[in-house]
Amino acid sequence: MSSSVFIRVYPLLFFLNPVPFQSSSVFIRVYPLLFFLASAPCAQLSLPPTTAPPASSLVIPVTFASESASITALQFDLQYDTSSLSLSATVGSSARTSEKTLYLWDFAPGKKRFVIIGLNQVPFVDGPLINLFVTVNSNAPAGAYPLKLLNVVATDLSAQAVTIKSVDGGITVQGAADSGSRLQPDGVLNGASLLPGPVAPGEIVTLFGAGLQGAGVLFDGTPTPVLYTAPNQVNAITPYGLQNKASTQVQITQAGQSVAQLSISVVESAPAIFTVDGSGVGPGTILNQDYTLNSPSNPAGKGSTVMLFATGAGQTDPPGTDGQIAGDPLPKPLLPVSVQIGGRQAQVVYAGAAPGMVAGVLQVNCIVPIASRTGFAVPIILSVGKTSSPAGVTLAIYGPGRRRPRMR
């Protein structure tokens, strides 16, 4: 549909140099569709600006906004200063929900290429597409270090190119490498999924920041078991005493003195399944019925029992004891536990502490459904109470009547 209007045209608007001024009236036919197409929103990939001292680690999300576009695959390059920064990455909640896989490699000095695709036509949802784990070198001079998104390419359900704009980010390095311990606001991660979020009682967590070597960790003033420390990272277990709290104050201590603190939310459960490579995605840390590690070359049979290992199940019965090695009686989660394999409900035959492991590790034994699909990467989801584990963890399954592949 078109409409006719009179518009007064001023020649100066069409020339960027002075001309004799004279206005005139012209008759123009306006087509609204052209204006709509010119202003139509397009998808966006963005990085935030942030600050950090030398010798620190931080988590930076690459965020995707669809703006109603159905995008099923993405590729982009990231340019950064390799003399002062080093980085790795894992998929964020957006890519995990869409069951996508991240492929990452160095293809030129100071450039990494990211390809996020999957064997499906599920569009990406809005949210963190990937999480960058960035370490600022201890000798990095103060200043701005751009993180540039280049050569961004996206395709839709029909493998057609989709317009997508990018917003660059960067890190401003300030302060000194010995400026003390720091915690990054989004640097408290589930130890299995490596995703930030609220914590649950008895959850294994990974903390990122600076000056953390040899640090102690307190939650609301209660010392918590520390499993590992490095200059930029601490692995610890949240106290079971967080039960029924809405938030908690995390403190980092050095020589008994509080040197950094952060407030985070507390939930009943925050389940996540451990993975073989520690990235939070891909083959899970799952044993087959014969106690061998499940893998594409060693899949589980339908109807067999598999054992998965996770964290974030919350308070137990009897109540969990911080740092205790699990033994009789084996504590079990207060909340109900369920497992889905390939979208099918699996029968749970045991859910409780993993014998011989520290409190906070959950073991779940379940039966692979006969109706489950087969494949090298069948999705597996753990639910504790009303919360489910992040997508992206897989189990290898072969069907009845088929010969199990031999281990190589």
TALIN-V402210 format. One record per backbone hydrogen bond with DSSP energy under -0.5 kcal/mol. NH is the residue of the N-H (numbers start at 1). CO is the residue of the C=O. If there is no record, write none. Layout:
nh/co
NH/CO
NH/CO
//
This chain:
nh/co
3/30
5/28
7/5
7/26
9/7
9/24
11/9
11/22
13/10
14/11
15/11
15/12
24/9
26/7
28/5
28/26
30/3
30/28
32/1
32/30
34/31
35/31
36/32
37/33
38/34
39/35
40/36
40/37
43/163
44/65
45/165
46/63
47/167
48/61
50/170
52/172
55/136
55/137
56/136
57/209
58/134
60/58
60/132
62/130
63/46
63/61
64/127
65/44
69/66
71/69
72/155
73/155
74/116
75/153
76/114
77/150
78/112
79/148
80/110
82/80
84/81
85/81
86/135
88/133
90/131
92/129
94/128
95/128
96/92
97/93
98/94
99/96
100/95
101/117
103/115
105/113
107/105
107/111
108/111
111/108
112/78
113/105
114/76
115/103
116/74
117/101
117/115
120/118
123/121
124/71
125/94
127/64
129/62
130/62
131/90
132/60
132/130
133/88
134/58
134/132
135/86
136/56
137/84
137/135
140/137
143/173
145/171
147/169
148/79
148/146
150/77
150/148
153/75
154/162
155/73
156/160
159/156
162/154
165/43
167/45
169/147
170/48
171/145
172/50
173/143
173/171
174/52
174/172
179/176
182/210
184/208
187/184
189/187
189/206
190/195
191/204
194/190
197/188
199/265
201/267
202/238
203/200
205/203
205/236
206/189
207/234
208/187
209/232
210/182
211/55
212/231
215/212
216/253
218/251
219/222
220/218
220/249
222/219
223/221
224/217
227/225
227/235
228/235
230/233
233/230
234/207
235/228
236/205
236/234
237/225
238/203
242/239
243/240
245/242
248/264
250/248
250/262
251/218
252/260
253/216
254/257
257/254
259/252
260/252
262/250
264/248
266/246
267/199
270/312
272/311
274/309
276/283
278/275
282/392
284/394
285/274
286/284
287/307
288/292
291/288
294/286
295/298
298/295
300/396
302/398
303/368
304/301
306/366
307/287
308/364
309/285
310/362
311/272
312/202
314/201
317/332
322/320
324/321
326/357
332/317
334/315
338/383
339/346
340/381
341/344
342/340
342/379
344/341
346/339
347/367
348/346
349/347
349/365
350/365
352/363
353/331
354/361
355/353
356/326
357/354
359/324
361/358
362/310
362/360
363/352
364/308
365/350
366/306
366/364
367/347
368/304
372/369
375/397
378/395
380/393
381/340
383/338
384/387
385/336
387/384
389/382
394/282
395/378
397/375
398/300
402/399
//
